[in-house]
C-alpha cells in the first residue's frame, strides 16, 4: 500500500476515533427526521391545493438540503482544521516526515482521507433525505445524484481551502476561518441576488466575483438546479416576482466554463497547500 493510501486510511480512522463522524451522523438523523415530519404534514395538508403542494415541495426540499450543505461545510471544516496544525503541534508529523515519506504524500493522503469522509457523508445524507421525502410525500427531484455530486463538490472545495490554511494556522483559527469564508461566500451570493432583484449592478458584481473567489455558492446553485423539476422552473420563471433574485432558485446549472474554473481553483489551492507545507518548519 502506498504512503498516500496509508495516510488516508489513518486519517479516516482518526476522524472516527474522535467521534466526529458519530456526532454528524446524529445531527443528520435528527434533521432528516424533522424533515420527514415536515414533508408529511405539507403533502397531507388540507388547507392548500394540490398545485400549491407541488410548488411547495421542491422549495422545502431545497431549504432542507441547504441546511445539509451547511452541515457538510461544518464537517469539512471540523475534520480538516486539525489535520496538519494539530499534528505539527503534537509532534506527530515530525516523526512521519523523518521516514521515507514525502511531505506532499502526507498532504495528499490527508486530503484523500478527508475527501472520502465528505463524499460518504454527502451521498449518504442525500440518499437518506431523498428516500424519506419520497416515502412520506411521493416527491423525488429529477436528478438527486447530480445534486449530491454538487453537494460533495462544495464540501471538497472548502475542505481543500481549510487544509491549506491548516498548514499555517492553529486548528482553532483554521476552523473559524473555514466557517467564516463559507458563510461570507453564501452571504455574497445573497447580496448578488438582491442586486438582481433591485437592479443594482454593484451588488450583482459582488455576488458574481465572490462565486469565482470561492466557488462554494456557485456549486451549491448547481445542486439547487438538479433539485428542481422542470415544471417548477417554468412556473417560477413565469412568475417574475418569484424567480429574479431568489438565492434558493437556479434557472440553469453552472456553465462548463464555471466548472472548469472551479476545477482550476481546486488544483491551485491544493497545489498551494503542498507548497506551503513543504516550506513550513516543523
Secondary structure, DSSP 4 states (H G I P E B T S, - for coil): --HHHHHHHHHHHHHHHTTHHHHHHHHHHHHHHHHHHHHHHHHT-SSS-HHHHHHHHHHHHHHHHHHHHHHHHHHHHHHHHTTTHHHHHHTHHHHHHTSS--HHHHHHHHHHHHHHHHHHHHHHHHHHHHHHHHHHH----TTHHHHHHHHHHHHHHHHHHHHHHHTTS-HHHHHHHHHHHHHHHHHHHHHHHHHHHHT-HHHHHHHHHHHHHSTHHHHHHHHHHTTS-HHHHHHHHHSHHHHTT-TT--SSPPPHHHHHHHHHHHHHHHHHHHHHHHH---
